[in-house]
Amino acid sequence: MDSPRSETPSFQALSQSQWFATDVQPQEPMLRAYLRKQFPHLHDVDDVVQESFLRICRARIEGRLQSVRGFLFTAARNLALDGLRHRRAAPFAEVAPETGWNVVEGGPCAAEAASRRQELELLAEAIESLPLRCRQVLKLRKIYGLSHREIAVRLGIAERTVNVQVGHGVRRCADYLRARGVTLP
């Protein structure tokens, strides 16, 4: 006789499958179009899409998924950038000016904007999670652009303390973002 515990994984798998089919899979055509547009030299779009699906499933299981669309597009973008970085060592051919390639400049697409917005929200959460003094020092340095000396004078602390607090703040924010699936350069 099966114990109730042995039924739980199949129930979770079913709900995970339903969630994937209703919330994630419908994003696939837009994700593929986004990857083709933003990364025209990316040869393995299928691999990036599949790895993005895997990462979003892991994030949901771990309970760190806030936005399906934002997470999916951010994961895909990070994977594509990683792939392009690895290919950077490969030689490339020069393009003659007479090829007539048009380069269109424009702002980010909706997916890119949503991804950036989600990353900024996560960064704001990371900063707010810092201890008070560390948060004050980091904001004065990174947001307001004050020098270490100016921060030390303003807060009445040693310049060395400012240096240490900036380092701690940056490391803690980076750890916070990595724990939530943001790949940092």
N, C-alpha and C positions, 0 to 999 in steps of 0.2 A: 504494500500500500504506500502510495506517495505521501510524503509529508507536505504540509502547506508551504514550507520553505522551497521545495522543488518546483512549485507552480509559479512562484514569484518571477524568476528569470523569464519564463515564456510570456508572462503577462507584460513585463517590462519591455521585452523585445517587440511584442505586438504594438504596444503604445509607441515605442520608438519608431517602428515601421510606419504606423499611421501618421505620426508627427512628421517624419521624413517625407512621406508622400504628399501631405497637405501643405506643409510649411516650407520645405527645402527644395524639393524637386521642381516646383513651378518656377523657381528662380534660375534654373539651369540655362534656358535660352538667353536671358539677359546677361548672365554671368559669362557665357561663351562670347556673346557680342562685345561685352566690355573688354574681355581679355584680348580679343582679336583687334579691337580698335586701339586700346592703350598699349598693347605689346605685339605689334605686327610681325616681329621677328621671332616670336615665341613659337617653337615647333611642336611642343608637347602640351597643347591646350587641354587635351583629354586627361593627361596626368595631373595637371594643375587642378582641374575641376574635381577629379576623384579624390585627390589629397585634401582639397578644401572641404569636400563632403565628409571625409574621415575626421578632420579637425573639428568641424561643427558638431558632429555626433559625440566626439569626446568631450567637447565643451559642455554640451547639454547634460551628459551623464555626470560630469563633475560639478554641475550646478553653477557654471560661470558664464552662461549664455544670457545676454541681455537683449540682443537684437539679431534675429536670424539674418536679415539682409545685410546689416552692417558688418557682422562677424564674417559672413560668407565672402563678401567682397573684399574685406580687409585681408582675410587669410589668402584668398586667391592672388591679390596684389602682392603680398609679401612673398608668396611662393614663386610668382612670376619674376619678381625682382631678384630673388635668390638664384633662380635658373639663369637669368641673364648675366648675373655677376659671375657665375661659374663658366659661362661661355665667353666672357670678356677676353680671355687669353687667346681665343681662336682668331685667326686672321680674317679680315674682311676686305671686300673689294671696294675700290673707290668708285663713286658714281660720277659720270661725266655730266657737266652742266646741261648739255643738250638733251638729256633724257626727258626733260620736261616734267619732272616730279614736282607736284605742288605740295607745299608744306602749309597746313592750315593751323593757325594758332587759335587757341580758344581756351576758355575756362574749363574746369573739370566737369565731367558729366555728372549726372545725378548720383550715380553709384559712388563715384569718387568723393563727391561732396558729403554724402552720407557717411562714408567710411572715415573721412577726416573729422567730421563732426563727432562721431562716436569716439575716435581716438582722443580728441580734445576733451570730451566729457570724462573719459577715463583718466586723462592727465590731471584734470581739475580734481577728481576724486583722490588721485594719488597724492596730490599736494595737500589736500584737506586732511588726509590721514596722517600727515606728519605731526610730530610734537610741535607745540606752539613756537618755541624759539627757532627751531629748524625751519618751520614753515615761514616765519617772518623773514629770516635771513635769505631763504631761497627765493621768495617773492621779490624782495628788494634787489637781489642780484640779477635774477633771470627775467623778471617781468619789467621792473623799473630801471634796470641797467646801472644801478649804483655800483661804485667800486667797493672793494673790500674795506678800504679806509673809511669811506662815507658811511657804510653800514655800521662799522664799529663805532663811529662817533654817534650816529643816530640812536643806536641801541645801547650804548654805554658798555660795550664789551670789547675784548681784545681782538685785534685783527686776525690773530691765529685762530681764535674761536670761530670767527666768520668763515675762514678757510675750511675748517673742519666741518662746520655745519652745512656748508654748500656741498661738500663731498658726500656727507651722509645723506643729505636730501636728494641729491641726484641719484645715488645708488638705490635708495629706498623707492624712489619713483620708478626707476628702471625695473626693479624687482616686481613692483606692483603691476606694471604694464605687462611684463613677461608672463606673470602668473595668470593674466587674463587674455593671453593669446596674441599680444602685439609683438611682432618681431622687430627688434631694434637693430639699426645698422651697426 
